[in-house]
Amino acid sequence: MGLLKPRSIKQQLVMILILVMVGPVISVWLNLFFAEQVDTAIFDEKKAELDKIMLQLLDKIKAEGLDRRENLTDREMTVIRFQEAVKPLLADNPSVKIGYDIPHLKTVIAVSADPHNKNLIRINIIEDERVAHMEPINKIGSMRRRDLVRKPLPVITEGGLTGILWVEDRIPTDFFKFMSIRYFSFIITGISLIGGIIGTTILIKNILKDINIIKNGIGKLKNNLGSRIPRISGELDQVAETINQMAFELEEKKKLEEQLHRSERLAALGQLVSGIAHELRNPLGIIRATVQIMEKSVKEKKEVEEYTSIIKEQVDRQNRIIKELLDFARPSPPRMEPVNLNALLDSVLTFTGGYAKNKGVDLITEKQDNLPPVMADGEKIKQVMVNLILNGIQAIEKKGEMVIKTYTRGDKVIAEFTDTGPGIPREHLENIFNPFFTTKDTGTGLGLAISYQIMKMHHGAIEVESSEGKGSTFRMTLPALIQMEGEKDV
């Protein structure tokens, strides 16, 4: 039951590798084991045949008296007598070779049947000084050499060692070829098996590596849809690309949902603010008119001047706030005409440059030449630009710089504002375009909310990217005029 339990992909692949390889490994081992036994049995069978021939040969030698040294004094006569003694044996066993090593004659006699005519005898006589110094009898035994089996037998009489008889025969050629092919096939199978194990191991390792990359990438996507799985090789790259595409679509969907929710909140808030602003504006007008009457009626103006100036200042301040609220709640419709963002930016920089210089902030511009025009209300777009530039300058605590770029991306015209301030905390990023949200000591928190609303009027977008300690980037995106004209044609 343990094999049926859920396991990791690595464990499953290793188990499959073991199951696939265990059969061939056992098969090769069994073939090698039994092949060796078969080979040994064939050689043992051949040695048993040679034992029978050797017993017959020994009887023939004794019958001819060739087992006694005194009968082996003449080499030529010894060869003739040995030939006659073994001739019947060769006739019955034409594949064998029979020999007699005679030390005191320093001679080796080897007799075999002619391969083309078994009735003919081939004799080979070797004179060799080494025969006189043969190994001791206790070291003489059967000899096995690949395709050859030799059976020696010492001939001993009262006078000592007379000589050594031997019979040898070859293993059938067909069997020897089969044996060679079999061992060669075992070697090839073994090499293939080892190569298969190594190759499969490398393959499993690479697959697991790619799977871990995808797994880690998905883990990052849980916390950040903007993260992406890096490119990998092979078919799994398509899986990674599909996941990245899904993450991108989910990210876009999330942005659209946030924009929709923000628009709904702003619409509801706008209605509320519009009503409140009207209710406040009328009493404030009455208060200011009353103060003015007081100033005219009272003879000693110095007595009340200090108090009335404070009242008027606060009334004017509240009127400005109410005006901002009304602008947010009921923005005037834009007067659309073709405008160039570079020209609007140059106009804005003429009256924001001095403020930036006094704050120790350098304004750096990188404008794209031949920037296509956009259909927009120039004054409202300048209002957004001014708001973003002033916010960036105010965010820089000491000296710093703001880089302002204009460029195109596809059918969009983009203005980008990047400051070297402290950045926006992550928990604030989702709220900065909400009305009345501000981290400043002064201000209504309506600047970015109005800017967002203006960009929405223009079928554009405003986005922010920020990291604490690395500054912030605000990006205005507007459709190029060419795209707008194309939409009209449709």
HELIX and SHEET records of a PDB file:
HELIX    1   1 GLY A    2  LEU A    4  5                                   3    
HELIX    2   2 ILE A    9  GLU A   64  1                                  56    
HELIX    3   3 ARG A   69  ASN A   71  5                                   3    
HELIX    4   4 ARG A   75  ASP A   92  1                                  18    
HELIX    5   5 PRO A  103  LEU A  105  5                                   3    
HELIX    6   6 GLU A  129  HIS A  133  5                                   5    
HELIX    7   7 ILE A  137  LYS A  139  5                                   3    
HELIX    8   8 THR A  173  ASN A  223  1                                  51    
HELIX    9   9 LEU A  236  SER A  297  1                                  62    
HELIX   10  10 LYS A  301  ALA A  329  1                                  29    
HELIX   11  11 LEU A  341  ASN A  358  1                                  18    
HELIX   12  12 GLY A  378  ALA A  395  1                                  18    
HELIX   13  13 ARG A  426  HIS A  428  5                                   3    
HELIX   14  14 GLY A  447  MET A  457  1                                  11    
HELIX   15  15 LEU A  481  ASP A  489  1                                   9    
SHEET    1   A 6 ILE A 121  GLU A 127  0                                        
SHEET    2   A 6 THR A 107  ALA A 113 -1                                        
SHEET    3   A 6 LYS A  97  ILE A 102 -1                                        
SHEET    4   A 6 GLY A 160  ARG A 170 -1                                        
SHEET    5   A 6 LEU A 148  THR A 157 -1                                        
SHEET    6   A 6 MET A 143  ARG A 145 -1                                        
SHEET    1   B 2 GLU A 337  VAL A 339  0                                        
SHEET    2   B 2 VAL A 374  ALA A 376 -1                                        
SHEET    1   C 5 VAL A 361  LYS A 367  0                                        
SHEET    2   C 5 GLY A 400  ARG A 409  1                                        
SHEET    3   C 5 LYS A 412  ASP A 419 -1                                        
SHEET    4   C 5 GLY A 471  PRO A 479 -1                                        
SHEET    5   C 5 ALA A 461  SER A 467 -1                                        
END                                                                             
